[in-house]
Every structure is written in structure tokens, then in C-alpha cells.
Amino acid sequence: MGGQGSGLLTGFLGFEGCQSLAVCDAFRSRRQQRAREIEAHYADLTGKGEYKCCATYEDFRELLARPEIDAVIVATPDHHHAPASTMAMKMGKAVYCQKPLVQSVYDARVIRQLSNKNKLATQMGNQGSAEDGLR
């Protein structure tokens, strides 16, 4: 939930039909702050004074184990992108992963095969070319 993860979260909170259910970060203060932001967003959206909906995790594997989560944002340090994305896709979750997606051709092939095999939407985030102004 560092800089890039926080920015992506803000964007995804604006999508109708999408609900953020959990955050994961090694730093407790960051994960708790983002959870409070998510809950405040949904409290405002629903008109309720309080809306408890966001679980926090220190270990991304615990977050991925939740069957009701069907998509994740991977904005970890670069060397964790491929392992976290691969694990998520093996568990049937769509992935939006910050660049660089992988650090080897092998990992790129594994991710492509998982996406095809499991029919999962997968995108590598590169805001410089993924935003409306440059599409």
C-alpha cells in the first residue's frame, strides 16, 4: 500500500460495481490507514456513519486465500510482482500488476499461460500509456 498501491486504490474506489475488501502491507500503519480510507469511502457512499468492510493483512497469501476476492492489485516491490501475480492467478484471481510484471521471459510465459488457461483478465499497469489521454 505504498505510493503506487495507494494511488491505484484511489482509482479503483471510483469504479462502480467494484468493492475493495482488503489491503495488505508489511507496515501496519500503512495498511491500517488505507483500510480506514476505504471504510470512510463506503460510509460516505452508503450514507452510513460507519462501514466496516476492509480486512487488513501482513501476508498477501492470507489475503489470496479468501475465495470471495476475485481480483487483486499487485504493487509490491518489483521482485515480488511475478510470484504474487502467479499465486493469485493460480487461485483464480484476475490481476492488475504494476510494472515491471516480471523479471524473466520464463515468468512472462507462465503468467500468459495462467491467464489463458484460467480465462483471467490480467493487466500490467503502466499509467503513462494506460490512461485515456494516450490510448
Backbone hydrogen bonds, N-H to C=O, Kabsch-Sander energy under -0.5 kcal/mol:
donor,donor_aa,acceptor,acceptor_aa,energy
6,S,2,G,-2.7
7,G,3,G,-1.9
8,L,4,Q,-2.4
9,L,5,G,-2.3
10,T,6,S,-2.1
11,G,7,G,-1.6
12,F,8,L,-2.6
13,L,9,L,-2.2
14,G,10,T,-0.5
14,G,11,G,-1.1
15,F,12,F,-1.6
16,E,14,G,-0.5
18,C,15,F,-1.3
21,L,19,Q,-0.6
23,V,55,A,-2.1
25,D,57,Y,-2.0
28,R,26,A,-0.7
31,R,27,F,-2.2
32,Q,28,R,-2.7
33,Q,29,S,-2.1
34,R,30,R,-2.4
35,A,31,R,-2.1
36,R,32,Q,-2.2
37,E,33,Q,-2.1
38,I,34,R,-2.5
39,E,35,A,-2.6
40,A,36,R,-2.4
41,H,37,E,-2.1
42,Y,38,I,-2.2
43,A,39,E,-2.2
44,D,40,A,-2.3
45,L,41,H,-2.4
46,T,42,Y,-2.3
47,G,43,A,-1.1
48,K,43,A,-1.3
53,C,51,Y,-0.8
55,A,21,L,-2.7
55,A,53,C,-0.6
57,Y,23,V,-2.2
60,F,58,E,-0.5
62,E,59,D,-1.3
63,L,59,D,-1.1
64,L,60,F,-2.5
65,A,61,R,-1.1
66,R,63,L,-1.6
69,I,66,R,-1.3
70,D,68,E,-0.7
72,V,94,A,-2.3
74,V,72,V,-0.5
74,V,96,Y,-2.6
75,A,73,I,-0.7
80,H,77,P,-2.5
81,H,78,D,-1.6
84,A,80,H,-2.4
85,S,81,H,-2.6
86,T,82,A,-2.9
87,M,83,P,-2.3
88,A,84,A,-2.3
89,M,85,S,-2.6
90,K,86,T,-2.3
91,M,87,M,-1.1
92,G,89,M,-1.8
93,K,88,A,-2.2
94,A,70,D,-2.6
95,V,121,A,-1.5
96,Y,72,V,-2.4
97,C,95,V,-0.6
97,C,123,Q,-2.8
98,Q,74,V,-2.9
99,K,125,G,-1.3
108,A,104,S,-1.7
109,R,105,V,-2.3
110,V,106,Y,-2.3
111,I,107,D,-2.4
112,R,108,A,-2.2
113,Q,109,R,-2.7
114,L,110,V,-2.5
115,S,111,I,-2.4
116,N,112,R,-2.4
117,K,113,Q,-3.1
118,N,114,L,-2.6
119,K,115,S,-0.6
119,K,116,N,-0.6
120,L,115,S,-2.0
123,Q,95,V,-2.4
125,G,97,C,-3.9
125,G,123,Q,-0.6
129,S,126,N,-2.3
130,A,126,N,-1.5
131,E,127,Q,-1.2
134,L,131,E,-1.8
135,R,131,E,-0.8
135,R,132,D,-0.7
